[in-house]
Amino acid sequence: MATFKDFRNKVKPNWCPGCGDFSVLAAMQRAFANVGLEPHDVAIVSGIGCSGRISGYVNAYGFHGVHGRALPIAQGLKLANRDLTVIAAGGDGDGFAIGMAHTIHAIRRNVDITYIVMDNQVYGLTKGQTSPRSEVGFKTKSTPYGSIESAIHPMEMALTVGAGFVAQSVSSDLKQLTRVIEEGIKHKGFSLINVYSPCVTYNKINTYDWFKENLVNLDQVENYDPSDRQLAMQTLMENHGLVTGVIYQNKEQQSYESKIKGFKEEPLAKQDIMISREQFDKLVAEFA
Amino acid sequence: MVKQLSWKVGGQQGEGIDSAGEILSSALNRKGYYLYGYRHFSSRIKGGHSNTKIRISINPIRSISDELDILVAFDQETIDLNAHELIQDGVILADAKFNPTVPEGVNARLLVVPFTKIAEEIGMAQMKNMVAVGASTALLGIDADSFKEVIEERFARKGQKVVDRNMEAITRGAEYVRSEVGNSFTQFRLESSDGKKRLYMIGNDAVALGAIAAGARLMAAYPITPSSEIMEYLIKKLPEFGGTVVQTEDEIAAITMTIGANYGGVRALTASAGPGLSLMTEAIGLAGMTETPAVIINTQRGGPSTGLPTKQEQSDLLAMLYSTHGEIPKIVIAPSTAEECFYDTIQAFNLAEEYQCPVIVLTDLALALGKQTVEPLDYDRIQIRRGKLVGWDEELPKLENSELFPRYEFTEDGISRRVLPGKKNGLHHVTGVEHDQTGRPSENPVNRKKMMEKRLSKLKNGIDFDTPVYLDAAHEDADLLIVGFCSTRGTIHEAKERLEAEGLKVNHAHIRQLLPFPSDIMLEQMKKAKKVLVVENNATGQLTNLIKMNIGMAEKLVHFGKYDGNPFLPSEIYKQCKELLVHGHI
């Protein structure tokens, strides 16, 4: 059985010292081992940005695509080979700006993949511009007078478009983060995990200390019931979205793959693709 | 008695124009006639003039004709817009309901038939289109029984009563016209056909069928005219083969999902038209850079921007060849008949896996939607070649010390072994960033240069595509070479036949492999001709310029463009050729 060490490779991340993404990487590696996966069972599809490099830092299959498109690539991959554990990963710009349409539709579609967003509320790799997750008033190189656009609230958004698994965590809580990722992987359908992953270079507001003061850990809230969608929405609104843990999970929801007519358990990529003469003749006869 | 004629039915969109054309042509196809049908339609669902023109022949045809013999009209607008196409003594079959008149200057015979009234008597006014089909058969000398099979298949699920009523509509339409013109009226009577069984399909059907035959099991696409029929066919059929179609949120998702699926090891495709292809451009570069196979169908339509969404054009050519930023290996092939759409789509999937790169199958609206007779498709020609794909049953040596599999290993032909995710001991990285042989990002200049050369060298020595150029070029010393691509094949052929009947020596080259460009073949053909006329549905001469760029001989090259939204007519090409041969220019 693989341990989290088997998911490490020799590549040194090019992240800044102290970057929240290091914890996400460690949590992912632990989660894979904890759910009993082998490196070749896992494929990580990532976007562009600091966080997008994560697919290259795990000893597993990795596909580092184009900006904002990790989700459609990941869904295509999962449909091709449903034996794989497919993780999509990227930053808040990737998922909630350029790729927002894909995020919403991936939630609706509900292909069984896990999407981990490393949310630092700023653009890091392009050296400090505003993100759709930046709060109003947030000053960056592209918003020198402070951001005047309202921030996206991904968890509320996910609930309104019908998500079956909505969770949030923070880089400083490796234990919870690992567990949330494990649960996301085990969930049969699309899982959205937003991780507050502080940018120590370009975000001096939403820092580790800031999160320590402002986050409410739902694991410690008595009687919190993640199967109650209304409660989930209410809790998010009461806390300005600043909660961690599994916020909502619908265990009854069926994945896209399980609803496709004629879709087999055997992965498409492993099936024989040669058409038989009988099958061919039948198709052709319709054009006679 | 005639060997061929053209029939057109027109009215308001939604009046059963399409199904009238469908039923007439299906029945005639089954009798062994060759057909070519072209729909004129607009970007709306109900209302607006729409027509279908069908050419019927006892010999193979792949083009609309210049003239029209019979016009079936459900409204005066149809007559006003189309009667000028009619030959001297052509016939207009028009519904009595709108008191039809023949416009001034048109020398056609008007036969007023109570289409609507007969249909109402049978019990359903909307069956007026079947009355019109019946009326037409009386002129063509085809008996109503020939429609039995087609009507039964089409309406069986609606019950025997509907079948009977439709047959009655056809019979009564025929009887009415026969009593009007008499049995001795043979002006439009068709000579007998060879009675052989052939297929009748649009290019999009053939592409979709080709995809299934090639083993494609996943399609990701966003609806767009004129490509949607491909996804609509595949969503009906793929479940029988364990596969499916995903209707994505946009074309960017369609192409990236296609790339993800191909990376995962299933043969997957997407299809779109110009606007969609513009959106896909960045991701096509990703497929090139990551050496991931991907098959992309582009059914060209009128551009730029939204352009003419339901009209013919061939103006995406250079964009398909060059639009991705940076330099990647890419293959662009262009079938010119429905039959080729089938075989070329199969080849596209093989090429994509053999050369590990994106393959664009370029068609155009006239080919995508034009319905044509196709010789029986040959099962034995279906081949599946997957290149250097490592099979699931092949064992790979253990990777020690978190090493990676050399997915991008430098090889003689530039093509490396491809391992699918999920495979034991095959771990590697894939990235659109420049990378080393295991796929890890690398900015090392030596590696960068070698990697660029590796990728581009894959196509350097040509590709394994069966017919890079279709040639009908018997003359060693030709007066003229006509060059085209996609749907113009049949039209050019007819123009060539007319010129040759006048004693001119004309060759025809239809380019089917646009990238890599078949320079050797084209150079040889151009050397043999005094002049070269490039016929293309665009304004700027994209194919002309492509030939110039690859071969030169600018002094011989003449561009003949048409970009009004309509396909070329044989007479237009004929006239331009004559002009060029007589005056040396057009």
HADDOCK unambig.tbl for C-alpha pairs under 7 A between the chains (distance, minus, plus):
assign (segid A and resid 9 and name CA) (segid B and resid 402 and name CA) 5.84 0.50 0.50
assign (segid A and resid 40 and name CA) (segid B and resid 421 and name CA) 6.89 0.50 0.50
assign (segid A and resid 40 and name CA) (segid B and resid 422 and name CA) 5.07 0.50 0.50
assign (segid A and resid 40 and name CA) (segid B and resid 423 and name CA) 6.11 0.50 0.50
assign (segid A and resid 40 and name CA) (segid B and resid 424 and name CA) 5.65 0.50 0.50
assign (segid A and resid 40 and name CA) (segid B and resid 427 and name CA) 6.50 0.50 0.50
assign (segid A and resid 41 and name CA) (segid B and resid 422 and name CA) 5.18 0.50 0.50
assign (segid A and resid 43 and name CA) (segid B and resid 421 and name CA) 6.83 0.50 0.50
assign (segid A and resid 56 and name CA) (segid B and resid 429 and name CA) 6.41 0.50 0.50
assign (segid A and resid 60 and name CA) (segid B and resid 427 and name CA) 6.14 0.50 0.50
assign (segid A and resid 61 and name CA) (segid B and resid 421 and name CA) 5.96 0.50 0.50
assign (segid A and resid 61 and name CA) (segid B and resid 427 and name CA) 5.49 0.50 0.50
assign (segid A and resid 61 and name CA) (segid B and resid 428 and name CA) 5.97 0.50 0.50
assign (segid A and resid 61 and name CA) (segid B and resid 429 and name CA) 6.21 0.50 0.50
assign (segid A and resid 62 and name CA) (segid B and resid 429 and name CA) 5.04 0.50 0.50
assign (segid A and resid 62 and name CA) (segid B and resid 430 and name CA) 5.98 0.50 0.50
assign (segid A and resid 63 and name CA) (segid B and resid 429 and name CA) 6.29 0.50 0.50
assign (segid A and resid 63 and name CA) (segid B and resid 430 and name CA) 4.66 0.50 0.50
assign (segid A and resid 63 and name CA) (segid B and resid 431 and name CA) 5.74 0.50 0.50
assign (segid A and resid 64 and name CA) (segid B and resid 430 and name CA) 6.01 0.50 0.50
assign (segid A and resid 64 and name CA) (segid B and resid 431 and name CA) 4.42 0.50 0.50
assign (segid A and resid 64 and name CA) (segid B and resid 432 and name CA) 6.43 0.50 0.50
assign (segid A and resid 65 and name CA) (segid B and resid 286 and name CA) 6.96 0.50 0.50
assign (segid A and resid 65 and name CA) (segid B and resid 431 and name CA) 5.94 0.50 0.50
assign (segid A and resid 65 and name CA) (segid B and resid 432 and name CA) 5.77 0.50 0.50
assign (segid A and resid 66 and name CA) (segid B and resid 432 and name CA) 6.95 0.50 0.50
assign (segid A and resid 69 and name CA) (segid B and resid 256 and name CA) 6.81 0.50 0.50
assign (segid A and resid 72 and name CA) (segid B and resid 253 and name CA) 5.31 0.50 0.50
assign (segid A and resid 72 and name CA) (segid B and resid 256 and name CA) 5.68 0.50 0.50
assign (segid A and resid 72 and name CA) (segid B and resid 257 and name CA) 4.62 0.50 0.50
assign (segid A and resid 73 and name CA) (segid B and resid 256 and name CA) 5.08 0.50 0.50
assign (segid A and resid 73 and name CA) (segid B and resid 257 and name CA) 4.56 0.50 0.50
assign (segid A and resid 73 and name CA) (segid B and resid 259 and name CA) 6.46 0.50 0.50
assign (segid A and resid 73 and name CA) (segid B and resid 260 and name CA) 4.14 0.50 0.50
assign (segid A and resid 74 and name CA) (segid B and resid 260 and name CA) 6.10 0.50 0.50
assign (segid A and resid 75 and name CA) (segid B and resid 257 and name CA) 6.39 0.50 0.50
assign (segid A and resid 76 and name CA) (segid B and resid 257 and name CA) 4.31 0.50 0.50
assign (segid A and resid 76 and name CA) (segid B and resid 258 and name CA) 6.12 0.50 0.50
assign (segid A and resid 76 and name CA) (segid B and resid 260 and name CA) 4.55 0.50 0.50
assign (segid A and resid 76 and name CA) (segid B and resid 261 and name CA) 4.18 0.50 0.50
assign (segid A and resid 77 and name CA) (segid B and resid 260 and name CA) 4.58 0.50 0.50
assign (segid A and resid 77 and name CA) (segid B and resid 261 and name CA) 4.43 0.50 0.50
assign (segid A and resid 77 and name CA) (segid B and resid 263 and name CA) 6.68 0.50 0.50
assign (segid A and resid 77 and name CA) (segid B and resid 264 and name CA) 4.89 0.50 0.50
assign (segid A and resid 79 and name CA) (segid B and resid 261 and name CA) 6.74 0.50 0.50
assign (segid A and resid 80 and name CA) (segid B and resid 261 and name CA) 5.06 0.50 0.50
assign (segid A and resid 80 and name CA) (segid B and resid 264 and name CA) 5.31 0.50 0.50
assign (segid A and resid 80 and name CA) (segid B and resid 265 and name CA) 6.40 0.50 0.50
assign (segid A and resid 80 and name CA) (segid B and resid 266 and name CA) 5.40 0.50 0.50
assign (segid A and resid 81 and name CA) (segid B and resid 264 and name CA) 6.08 0.50 0.50
assign (segid A and resid 84 and name CA) (segid B and resid 422 and name CA) 6.28 0.50 0.50
assign (segid A and resid 105 and name CA) (segid B and resid 249 and name CA) 6.65 0.50 0.50
assign (segid A and resid 261 and name CA) (segid B and resid 239 and name CA) 5.90 0.50 0.50
assign (segid A and resid 262 and name CA) (segid B and resid 239 and name CA) 4.80 0.50 0.50
assign (segid A and resid 262 and name CA) (segid B and resid 240 and name CA) 6.48 0.50 0.50
assign (segid A and resid 262 and name CA) (segid B and resid 242 and name CA) 5.26 0.50 0.50
assign (segid A and resid 263 and name CA) (segid B and resid 239 and name CA) 6.81 0.50 0.50
assign (segid A and resid 263 and name CA) (segid B and resid 242 and name CA) 5.01 0.50 0.50
assign (segid A and resid 263 and name CA) (segid B and resid 243 and name CA) 6.29 0.50 0.50
assign (segid A and resid 264 and name CA) (segid B and resid 242 and name CA) 6.16 0.50 0.50
assign (segid A and resid 268 and name CA) (segid B and resid 266 and name CA) 5.99 0.50 0.50
assign (segid A and resid 269 and name CA) (segid B and resid 264 and name CA) 6.67 0.50 0.50
assign (segid A and resid 269 and name CA) (segid B and resid 265 and name CA) 4.79 0.50 0.50
assign (segid A and resid 269 and name CA) (segid B and resid 266 and name CA) 4.48 0.50 0.50
assign (segid A and resid 273 and name CA) (segid B and resid 215 and name CA) 4.50 0.50 0.50
assign (segid A and resid 274 and name CA) (segid B and resid 215 and name CA) 5.90 0.50 0.50
assign (segid A and resid 275 and name CA) (segid B and resid 213 and name CA) 5.92 0.50 0.50
assign (segid A and resid 275 and name CA) (segid B and resid 215 and name CA) 6.99 0.50 0.50
assign (segid A and resid 277 and name CA) (segid B and resid 379 and name CA) 6.65 0.50 0.50
assign (segid A and resid 287 and name CA) (segid B and resid 199 and name CA) 5.26 0.50 0.50
assign (segid A and resid 287 and name CA) (segid B and resid 200 and name CA) 5.61 0.50 0.50
assign (segid A and resid 287 and name CA) (segid B and resid 201 and name CA) 6.23 0.50 0.50
assign (segid A and resid 288 and name CA) (segid B and resid 30 and name CA) 6.88 0.50 0.50
assign (segid A and resid 288 and name CA) (segid B and resid 198 and name CA) 6.18 0.50 0.50
assign (segid A and resid 288 and name CA) (segid B and resid 199 and name CA) 4.53 0.50 0.50
assign (segid A and resid 288 and name CA) (segid B and resid 200 and name CA) 6.15 0.50 0.50
